[in-house]
């Protein structure tokens, strides 16, 4: 690891200790000057000398709990959101343990009792200060990296791909901000804008001279023997060696080991979302629906009036046939952003053969679609209304889908549902997307959206299905809001 990476990891320990220690004294002053809302309790004073030993010992315990649960582990590109949730979780764990000890150890370990509201305030303040310090450390570190005051990690790609094939990978590496791509290595030079670092011998020399920090294997013309040698040298000289997996090798977290009498079996489950997790996810959908109702009802009323004023012929909320779990069809609800005459009316008892809007859409797809595969995206769609252009740009047209959420045929986060005529064009392996409930937003929507080919969208959605977690859902929701705000 770079020295600055070690420094920014180590500095968290004394910083957390100082912040937790100070939180005790701030909490005491807050408690003496404020009551809980609608609750008035007697205020117990504790002197600075008495509080000092509580603060000293329990601040040490606080960082010990964090250390035991790997919150000070020196990890590269770890999830910041997961780190924040871990801070909250283990701080609550600390609060429960601390409260129990304070209650049961009185007159055994100490005579002066520490007021429990001070413990509560200390925990809340510690969570706030520690997360804030993490944010500041990350901002400072990224800023110093971006202005080249501290050195980025030097990466070499093992690749025989051309510039176009590498563009997405290069862009993602650059977005990580801590990396600098110094070039690529391969047996022969390929059509790439990256600097060519010649063959295996040149690469091994760079490893020996400590000129690189990391190697990422994509695909190359190196033989297995050459790759083995490169890998061995990377281990000897402490160069990180990683590779991008193929579609089947994508991390399988959803494995389960069981016994069939004396035979050990490993099952790769379709998704970790099972049993109680489904209940929890459904409960969160219900909570999201309540929040949505409170926040967005005024906006929905305004949009409904605007749609009706511009094009009074059709309904405000448009129904569109979609396919969901086990190939069942349902009506997806959206604010209508097209003129009614151009809306596909398969949910309004009009057959495909007699639907002129469908014929017009097929013509537009042939002439203007910017996507490959079963899905389409019509550029400069002439069917949209003025208000329709606005609400589609900012995803306001999706708001009525919360009705689908409460009805149970959609969730807040899952892969997006597609129309029957799109599903009919699925390849056999792509039909796996129909083994789960669809969602309002999903992995593909926050990673490329309309820029993705359908094959890329399938890979992202299958990764989500196989590796689902509550944390991934939260990340997708946050990224969805960030994308909308950036527009």
C-alpha positions as CSV (number, residue, x, y, z in Angstrom):
1,X,0.0,0.0,0.0
2,X,1.0,3.6,-0.5
3,X,2.2,5.5,2.5
4,X,-0.7,8.0,2.3
5,X,-3.2,5.1,2.2
6,X,-1.7,3.7,5.4
7,X,-1.6,7.2,7.0
8,X,-5.3,7.9,6.2
9,X,-6.2,4.5,7.6
10,X,-4.2,4.9,10.8
11,X,-5.4,8.5,11.5
12,X,-8.9,7.2,11.9
13,X,-8.1,5.5,15.2
14,X,-6.8,8.5,17.3
15,X,-9.4,10.7,15.6
16,X,-12.3,8.4,16.6
17,X,-10.9,8.1,20.1
18,X,-10.8,11.9,20.5
19,X,-14.2,12.4,19.0
20,X,-15.9,9.8,21.3
21,X,-14.0,11.1,24.3
22,X,-15.2,14.7,23.5
23,X,-18.7,13.4,22.9
24,X,-19.1,12.5,26.6
25,X,-18.5,16.1,27.7
26,X,-20.7,17.6,24.9
27,X,-23.4,15.1,25.8
28,X,-23.3,16.1,29.5
29,X,-23.7,19.8,28.6
30,X,-26.5,19.0,26.1
31,X,-28.3,17.0,28.8
32,X,-28.0,19.7,31.4
33,X,-29.4,22.3,29.1
34,X,-32.0,20.4,27.1
35,X,-34.8,17.9,27.7
36,X,-36.1,15.2,25.3
37,X,-39.2,16.4,23.3
38,X,-42.3,16.0,25.5
39,X,-40.2,14.3,28.2
40,X,-39.0,16.0,31.4
41,X,-36.7,14.0,33.6
42,X,-34.6,15.0,36.6
43,X,-31.1,16.2,35.5
44,X,-28.2,14.4,37.2
45,X,-24.9,16.2,37.3
46,X,-21.6,14.5,37.0
47,X,-18.3,16.3,37.5
48,X,-15.5,16.5,34.9
49,X,-13.2,14.4,37.0
50,X,-15.8,11.6,37.4
51,X,-16.7,11.8,33.7
52,X,-13.1,11.8,32.6
53,X,-12.5,8.1,33.6
54,X,-15.9,7.0,32.0
55,X,-15.0,8.8,28.8
56,X,-11.4,7.5,28.7
57,X,-12.3,3.9,29.3
58,X,-15.4,3.8,27.1
59,X,-13.7,5.7,24.2
60,X,-11.0,3.0,24.3
61,X,-13.8,0.3,24.3
62,X,-15.6,2.1,21.4
63,X,-12.5,1.9,19.0
64,X,-11.8,-1.6,20.2
65,X,-15.3,-2.7,19.0
66,X,-14.6,-1.0,15.7
67,X,-11.2,-2.7,15.4
68,X,-12.6,-6.2,16.2
69,X,-15.2,-5.7,13.4
70,X,-12.6,-4.6,10.8
71,X,-13.6,-0.9,10.6
72,X,-9.9,0.0,10.7
73,X,-8.9,-2.6,8.2
74,X,-6.8,-1.0,5.4
75,X,-9.0,-1.7,2.4
76,X,-8.8,-0.2,-1.1
77,X,-11.9,1.2,-2.7
78,X,-14.2,-0.2,0.1
79,X,-17.8,0.8,0.1
80,X,-18.2,4.1,1.9
81,X,-21.9,3.6,2.4
82,X,-21.3,0.2,4.0
83,X,-18.7,1.8,6.2
84,X,-21.3,4.3,7.4
85,X,-23.9,1.6,8.1
86,X,-21.3,-0.4,10.1
87,X,-20.4,2.7,12.1
88,X,-24.1,3.1,13.0
89,X,-24.7,-0.6,13.7
90,X,-21.7,-1.0,16.0
91,X,-22.3,2.3,17.7
92,X,-25.8,1.0,18.7
93,X,-24.2,-2.2,19.8
94,X,-21.8,-0.1,21.9
95,X,-24.8,1.8,23.4
96,X,-26.6,-1.4,24.5
97,X,-23.5,-2.9,26.0
98,X,-22.5,0.3,27.7
99,X,-26.0,0.8,29.2
100,X,-26.0,-2.7,30.5
101,X,-22.6,-2.4,32.2
102,X,-23.5,1.0,33.7
103,X,-26.7,-0.5,35.2
104,X,-25.3,-3.8,36.6
105,X,-21.8,-2.6,37.6
106,X,-22.8,0.2,39.9
107,X,-21.2,-0.2,43.4
108,X,-18.9,-2.9,41.9
109,X,-16.8,-0.9,39.5
110,X,-17.8,2.6,40.5
111,X,-20.0,4.5,43.0
112,X,-21.1,7.5,40.9
113,X,-23.6,6.5,38.3
114,X,-23.4,7.9,34.8
115,X,-26.8,9.1,33.7
116,X,-28.1,6.9,30.9
117,X,-29.4,9.8,28.8
118,X,-25.8,11.0,28.6
119,X,-24.9,7.6,27.2
120,X,-27.6,8.0,24.6
121,X,-26.5,11.5,23.6
122,X,-22.9,10.3,23.5
123,X,-23.8,7.5,21.1
124,X,-25.7,9.8,18.8
125,X,-23.0,12.5,18.8
126,X,-20.3,9.8,18.3
127,X,-22.1,8.5,15.2
128,X,-22.5,12.0,13.8
129,X,-18.9,13.0,14.5
130,X,-17.3,9.8,13.3
131,X,-19.2,9.7,10.0
132,X,-18.5,13.4,9.5
133,X,-14.8,12.7,10.0
134,X,-14.9,9.9,7.5
135,X,-16.5,12.1,4.9
136,X,-13.9,14.8,5.5
137,X,-11.0,12.4,5.3
138,X,-12.3,11.0,2.0
139,X,-12.8,14.4,0.6
140,X,-9.3,15.5,1.6
141,X,-7.7,12.3,0.3
142,X,-9.5,12.5,-3.1
143,X,-8.6,16.2,-3.5
144,X,-4.9,15.6,-2.8
145,X,-5.0,12.7,-5.3
146,X,-6.8,14.8,-8.0
147,X,-4.2,17.6,-7.7
148,X,-1.3,15.0,-7.7
149,X,0.1,16.1,-4.3
150,X,-0.1,12.4,-3.2
151,X,0.6,9.6,-5.6
152,X,-2.0,7.5,-7.3
153,X,-1.8,3.7,-7.6
154,X,-0.2,2.8,-10.9
155,X,-2.1,0.1,-12.9
156,X,-1.1,-2.0,-15.8
157,X,-3.8,-3.7,-17.9
158,X,-3.0,-7.2,-19.4
159,X,-5.1,-6.7,-22.6
160,X,-5.3,-7.4,-26.3
161,X,-8.4,-5.2,-26.7
162,X,-8.7,-2.1,-28.9
163,X,-9.6,1.4,-27.7
164,X,-13.4,1.0,-28.1
165,X,-13.5,-2.2,-26.2
166,X,-11.5,-0.8,-23.4
167,X,-13.3,2.6,-23.1
168,X,-15.8,1.6,-20.4
169,X,-13.2,-0.1,-18.3
170,X,-10.8,2.8,-18.6
171,X,-13.6,5.3,-17.7
172,X,-14.6,3.3,-14.6
173,X,-10.9,3.1,-13.4
174,X,-10.5,6.8,-13.8
175,X,-13.7,7.5,-11.8
176,X,-12.2,5.6,-8.9
177,X,-9.8,8.6,-8.6
178,X,-7.1,6.6,-6.7
179,X,-5.7,5.0,-9.9
180,X,-3.4,6.0,-12.8
181,X,-3.3,3.7,-15.8
182,X,0.3,3.7,-17.1
183,X,-0.4,1.4,-20.0
184,X,-1.1,-2.1,-21.2
185,X,1.0,-5.2,-21.7
186,X,0.5,-8.0,-24.3
187,X,2.6,-10.3,-26.5
188,X,1.7,-8.1,-29.5
189,X,0.7,-4.5,-29.9
190,X,-3.0,-3.9,-30.3
191,X,-5.0,-0.9,-31.5
192,X,-5.2,0.9,-28.2
193,X,-4.6,4.5,-27.3
194,X,-3.0,3.4,-24.0
195,X,0.8,3.2,-23.9
196,X,2.2,-0.2,-25.0
197,X,4.5,-1.6,-22.3
198,X,5.8,-4.3,-24.5
199,X,5.9,-8.0,-23.6
200,X,6.2,-10.2,-20.6
201,X,9.9,-9.5,-19.9
202,X,9.4,-5.7,-19.9
203,X,6.4,-6.1,-17.6
204,X,8.4,-8.3,-15.1
205,X,11.2,-5.6,-15.1
206,X,8.6,-3.0,-14.2
207,X,7.4,-5.2,-11.4
208,X,11.0,-5.7,-10.1
209,X,11.7,-2.0,-10.3
210,X,8.7,-1.2,-8.2
211,X,7.2,0.9,-11.0
212,X,3.7,-0.5,-10.7
213,X,1.3,-1.1,-7.9
214,X,-1.4,-3.3,-9.5
215,X,-2.1,-5.5,-12.5
216,X,-5.5,-6.1,-13.9
217,X,-5.9,-9.0,-16.3
218,X,-8.6,-8.6,-19.0
219,X,-7.7,-10.9,-22.0
220,X,-4.3,-11.3,-23.6
221,X,-2.2,-13.2,-26.0
222,X,0.1,-14.4,-23.2
223,X,0.3,-18.1,-22.7
224,X,-0.8,-19.7,-19.5
225,X,2.9,-20.2,-18.6
226,X,3.6,-16.5,-19.1
227,X,0.6,-15.5,-17.0
228,X,1.7,-17.9,-14.3
229,X,5.2,-16.3,-14.3
230,X,3.7,-12.7,-14.2
231,X,1.5,-13.7,-11.3
232,X,4.4,-15.3,-9.3
233,X,6.5,-12.1,-9.7
234,X,3.5,-10.0,-8.6
235,X,3.3,-12.0,-5.4
236,X,7.1,-11.8,-4.8
237,X,7.2,-8.0,-5.2
238,X,3.8,-7.3,-3.5
239,X,2.0,-6.1,-6.7
240,X,-1.7,-6.5,-6.4
241,X,-3.0,-8.9,-9.2
242,X,-6.7,-9.0,-10.1
243,X,-8.8,-10.1,-13.0
244,X,-12.2,-9.3,-14.5
245,X,-14.3,-12.4,-14.4
246,X,-16.4,-13.9,-17.2
247,X,-20.2,-13.9,-16.9
248,X,-20.3,-17.2,-15.0
249,X,-17.4,-16.4,-12.6
250,X,-19.2,-13.3,-11.3
251,X,-18.9,-13.5,-7.5
252,X,-21.4,-16.1,-6.2
253,X,-22.3,-15.0,-2.7
254,X,-25.5,-16.9,-2.8
255,X,-24.1,-20.4,-2.3
256,X,-25.4,-22.9,0.1
257,X,-23.8,-26.2,1.3
258,X,-25.9,-29.1,2.3
259,X,-25.7,-32.9,2.7
260,X,-27.6,-35.5,0.8
261,X,-27.0,-38.3,3.3
262,X,-23.2,-38.6,3.0
263,X,-22.8,-36.6,-0.1
264,X,-21.8,-32.9,0.3
265,X,-23.6,-30.7,-2.2
266,X,-23.1,-27.0,-3.1
267,X,-26.1,-25.1,-4.5
268,X,-25.8,-21.8,-6.3
269,X,-29.1,-20.2,-5.4
270,X,-30.9,-18.0,-7.8
271,X,-30.9,-15.1,-5.3
272,X,-30.1,-14.6,-1.6
273,X,-33.5,-12.9,-1.3
274,X,-35.4,-15.6,0.4
275,X,-37.7,-16.3,3.4
276,X,-37.6,-13.4,5.9
277,X,-35.7,-11.2,3.5
278,X,-38.7,-11.1,1.3
279,X,-40.9,-10.1,4.2
280,X,-38.4,-7.3,5.1
281,X,-38.2,-6.1,1.5
282,X,-42.0,-6.0,1.2
283,X,-42.3,-4.1,4.5
284,X,-39.8,-1.5,3.2
285,X,-41.8,-1.2,0.0
286,X,-44.9,-0.4,2.1
287,X,-42.9,2.2,4.1
288,X,-41.6,3.8,0.9
289,X,-45.2,4.0,-0.4
290,X,-46.3,5.9,2.7
291,X,-43.4,8.3,2.4
292,X,-44.1,8.7,-1.4
293,X,-47.8,9.5,-0.7
294,X,-46.9,12.2,1.8
295,X,-44.1,13.9,-0.3
296,X,-45.3,13.6,-3.9
297,X,-49.1,13.9,-3.7
298,X,-49.0,17.7,-4.4
299,X,-46.6,17.2,-7.4
300,X,-48.7,14.4,-8.8
301,X,-51.8,16.6,-8.7
302,X,-50.0,19.4,-10.5
303,X,-48.6,17.1,-13.2
304,X,-52.1,15.5,-13.7
305,X,-53.6,19.0,-14.3
306,X,-50.8,19.9,-16.7
307,X,-51.2,16.7,-18.7
308,X,-55.0,17.2,-19.0
309,X,-54.7,20.8,-20.0
310,X,-52.2,20.0,-22.9
311,X,-54.0,16.9,-24.2
312,X,-57.5,16.4,-22.7
313,X,-58.3,13.4,-24.9
314,X,-56.8,10.5,-22.9
315,X,-56.3,9.5,-19.3
316,X,-53.8,11.2,-17.0
317,X,-52.3,7.9,-15.8
318,X,-51.5,5.5,-18.6
319,X,-51.7,1.7,-18.4
320,X,-49.1,-0.3,-20.2
321,X,-48.8,-4.1,-20.4
322,X,-45.7,-5.5,-18.8
323,X,-44.4,-9.0,-18.0
324,X,-43.3,-9.9,-14.5
325,X,-42.7,-13.0,-12.2
326,X,-43.3,-16.3,-14.0
327,X,-44.3,-14.6,-17.3
328,X,-47.5,-13.1,-15.8
329,X,-48.7,-9.9,-17.4
330,X,-49.8,-6.8,-15.4
331,X,-50.6,-3.2,-16.0
332,X,-47.8,-0.8,-15.3
333,X,-49.0,2.8,-14.3
334,X,-47.2,5.9,-15.6
335,X,-48.1,9.5,-16.2
336,X,-48.9,9.8,-19.8
337,X,-46.2,11.7,-21.6
338,X,-47.4,11.1,-25.2
339,X,-50.4,12.4,-27.1
340,X,-53.3,9.9,-26.6
341,X,-53.5,9.1,-30.3
342,X,-50.0,7.8,-30.2
343,X,-50.3,5.7,-27.0
344,X,-50.1,1.9,-27.4
345,X,-53.5,0.6,-26.2
346,X,-53.0,-3.0,-25.5
347,X,-54.4,-2.5,-22.0
348,X,-57.5,-0.7,-23.3
349,X,-59.1,-3.7,-25.2
350,X,-57.6,-2.7,-28.6
351,X,-55.8,-5.6,-30.4
352,X,-52.3,-5.2,-31.9
353,X,-53.7,-5.6,-35.4
354,X,-56.1,-2.7,-35.2
355,X,-53.8,-0.4,-33.1
356,X,-52.5,2.3,-35.4
357,X,-50.3,3.7,-32.6
358,X,-48.4,0.4,-32.5
359,X,-47.8,0.5,-36.3
360,X,-46.5,4.0,-36.0
361,X,-44.2,3.0,-33.1
362,X,-42.7,0.2,-35.2
363,X,-41.9,2.6,-37.9
364,X,-40.2,5.0,-35.5
365,X,-38.2,2.1,-34.0
366,X,-36.8,1.2,-37.5
367,X,-36.0,4.8,-38.2
368,X,-34.8,6.3,-34.9
369,X,-34.0,3.6,-32.3
370,X,-30.6,4.1,-30.6
371,X,-30.5,0.7,-28.8
372,X,-29.7,-2.9,-29.9
373,X,-31.5,-6.0,-28.9
374,X,-35.1,-6.5,-27.7
375,X,-35.3,-3.1,-26.2
376,X,-35.6,0.2,-28.1
377,X,-35.1,3.9,-27.4
378,X,-36.6,6.4,-29.9
379,X,-34.4,9.5,-30.3
380,X,-36.3,12.8,-30.5
381,X,-39.6,11.0,-30.1
382,X,-42.3,13.2,-32.0
383,X,-45.1,11.6,-30.0
384,X,-44.3,13.3,-26.7
385,X,-46.1,16.4,-25.4
386,X,-44.3,19.4,-23.9
387,X,-45.1,18.4,-20.3
388,X,-44.3,14.8,-21.3
389,X,-40.8,15.7,-22.3
390,X,-40.3,17.4,-18.9
391,X,-41.7,14.6,-16.7
392,X,-39.9,11.9,-18.6
393,X,-36.5,13.7,-18.4
394,X,-36.8,13.9,-14.6
395,X,-38.5,10.5,-14.2
396,X,-41.6,12.1,-12.8
397,X,-43.7,9.9,-15.1
398,X,-42.6,6.9,-13.0
399,X,-44.3,8.2,-9.8
400,X,-47.6,6.3,-10.4
401,X,-45.7,3.0,-10.3
402,X,-45.9,3.3,-6.5
403,X,-49.5,2.1,-7.0
404,X,-47.9,-1.0,-8.6
405,X,-45.7,-1.3,-5.5
406,X,-48.6,-1.3,-3.1
407,X,-50.6,-3.7,-5.3
408,X,-47.7,-6.1,-5.0
409,X,-46.7,-6.6,-8.7
410,X,-43.6,-4.4,-8.4
411,X,-41.0,-3.5,-5.8
412,X,-39.0,-0.3,-5.2
413,X,-35.8,-1.9,-6.5
414,X,-35.5,-4.8,-8.9
415,X,-34.9,-5.1,-12.6
416,X,-37.2,-3.1,-14.8
417,X,-40.3,-4.9,-16.4
418,X,-40.5,-5.1,-20.1
419,X,-43.4,-5.2,-22.6
420,X,-44.6,-8.6,-23.9
421,X,-43.4,-7.9,-27.5
422,X,-39.9,-7.2,-26.0
423,X,-39.9,-10.3,-23.9
424,X,-40.9,-12.4,-26.9
425,X,-37.5,-11.5,-28.3
426,X,-35.5,-12.6,-25.2
427,X,-32.8,-15.3,-25.7
428,X,-33.4,-18.3,-23.5
429,X,-30.8,-17.3,-20.8
430,X,-32.3,-13.8,-20.6
431,X,-35.6,-15.2,-19.4
432,X,-34.1,-15.6,-16.0
433,X,-35.0,-11.9,-15.4
434,X,-38.6,-13.1,-15.2
435,X,-37.9,-15.3,-12.1
436,X,-38.3,-12.3,-9.7
437,X,-40.6,-9.3,-9.2
438,X,-39.8,-6.2,-11.3
439,X,-38.9,-2.8,-9.8
440,X,-39.2,1.0,-10.3
441,X,-35.5,1.3,-10.4
442,X,-32.7,-1.2,-10.7
443,X,-29.0,-1.9,-11.2
444,X,-29.1,-1.2,-14.9
445,X,-30.9,2.1,-14.5
446,X,-28.2,3.6,-12.3
447,X,-25.3,2.1,-14.4
448,X,-25.7,3.4,-17.9
449,X,-29.4,3.4,-18.3
450,X,-30.3,3.9,-22.0
451,X,-26.6,3.8,-23.0
452,X,-26.5,0.1,-22.2
453,X,-27.1,-2.6,-24.8
454,X,-29.7,-5.1,-23.7
455,X,-26.9,-7.7,-23.1
456,X,-25.2,-5.2,-20.7
457,X,-28.5,-4.6,-19.0
458,X,-29.0,-8.3,-18.5
459,X,-25.6,-8.8,-17.0
460,X,-26.1,-6.0,-14.5
461,X,-29.6,-7.2,-13.5
462,X,-28.4,-10.8,-13.2
463,X,-25.5,-9.6,-11.0
464,X,-28.1,-7.9,-8.8
465,X,-30.3,-10.9,-8.6
466,X,-27.4,-13.2,-7.6
467,X,-25.8,-10.8,-5.1
468,X,-28.9,-9.0,-3.7
469,X,-28.5,-7.3,-0.3
470,X,-30.3,-4.6,1.5
471,X,-27.2,-2.4,1.2
472,X,-27.2,-2.8,-2.6
473,X,-30.9,-1.6,-2.6
474,X,-30.0,1.5,-0.6
475,X,-27.1,2.3,-2.9
476,X,-29.3,2.0,-6.0
477,X,-32.0,4.3,-4.4
478,X,-29.3,6.9,-3.5
479,X,-27.8,6.7,-7.0
480,X,-31.2,7.0,-8.6
481,X,-31.9,10.3,-6.8
482,X,-28.4,11.6,-7.7
483,X,-28.9,10.8,-11.4
484,X,-32.2,12.7,-11.3
485,X,-30.7,15.7,-9.6
486,X,-27.8,15.8,-12.0
487,X,-30.2,16.0,-14.9
